[in-house]
Amino acid sequence: MARQKNRTKTGGIVKGSKHSGLVDKATVIGMLTAGISYTRVTKETGVSRGTAHRWMQSLKQNSSLDRSIGSGRPRKTSPEQDSFIVLQVKRNREISSVQLLKENSAINISDKTIRRRIHELTDLRSHWKIKKPFICARNRRLRVRWCMDRLHWTRDNWHKFLWSDESPFVLRFCGKTRVWRASYERHCTFAMRGTVKHDVKINVWGCFSAHGVGNLYLVQGILDQYQYHDIIRDQVVPSARRLFGRGRWTFQQDNDPKHTANSTKRLFTELSIPKEDWPSQSPDLNPIEHVWAYLDRMCQDRTCNTKEQLFETLQEAWERIPVDILTSLVDSMPTRLNAVIDAKGYATDY
């Protein structure tokens, strides 16, 4: 039997409290009164022999299991103040403990005590805000509408997509890695990963489907609409033929200006490439973003000195990406749609 946590008069749980509740005490007393040995009571309830004995003595002397009034250090805040602190934080999630104290001078405690009360009475913890792309109201509406229109799509519908995007890569892997170390070994060389300012970077374009990866292309300089036309002719079309054969397929791209230029639209028409409309500011709907992250981790031990070496390393790893990883990412599309709808068009966890 796990010990029941104490509750304050406001109903909140005092987390980490060492005091046992009345239910725990009554259970132990009931077992002892029924003739069960202290050893068995300790084994079944987790209450030590000394504590159980003290409860029995308290019951005999005081006819009560309540704690003595005045035992322990007096609490600095009243239940009403505790409720007020929790209410203020839930109303304004951005308020700091110092700011809460300044705005409510009647509470004569420290900001550290305020933080402790929040920890005791709620599951809230202070975290840095995560960074996500800003999505305006119009694009939020369009994202939700796009997702609603495709909720009825089946797995086969998504498997006909050729997903595409560009992504930067640097010579040295810059992602976080873990290491086993002692607390005093924080600055040992084996426990650190060196960083390089302004590391050499390349941009690559790639595409994939649920059946496998397409071509990976090294972007030369800044990708403009004319180089993108070459990608469509020399990378998109061959990739689609290899992955879909003579079957039907749909090309996906984001709304970058070079993708939506009139000359690019004419080229799609000329080559009879079926293209899917795509909502703006929606990288969380494109599973290729996870492919880029997976590719980067595959090459985290790379030791490249030139852009050419880096691209060769990426290309070799690109061909080794397991098909089941690609399939599972594409199969996550229904979940992504629902996530956007639930978030009312705002950015999601994807």
Buried (B, 14 or more C-beta within 10 A) or exposed (E): EEBBBBEBEBEBBBEEBEEBBEEBBEBBBEBBEEEEEBEEBBEEBEBEEEBBEEBBEBBEEEEEBEBEEEEEEEEEBEEEBBBBBBEBBEEEEEEBBEEBBEEBEEBEBEBEBBBBBBBBBBEEEEEEEEEEEEBEEEBBEBBBEBBEEBEEEEEEEBBBBBBBBBBEBBBBBBEEEEEEEEEEEEEEEEEEEEEEEEEBEBBBBBBBBBBBBBBBBBBEEEBEBEBBBEBBEEBBBEBBEBBBEEEEBBBBBBEBEBBEBEEBEEBBEEEEBEBBEBBBBBEBBBBBBBBBEBBBEBBEEBEBEEBEEBBEBBBEBBEEBEEEEBBEBBBBBBEBBEBBBEBEBBBBEB
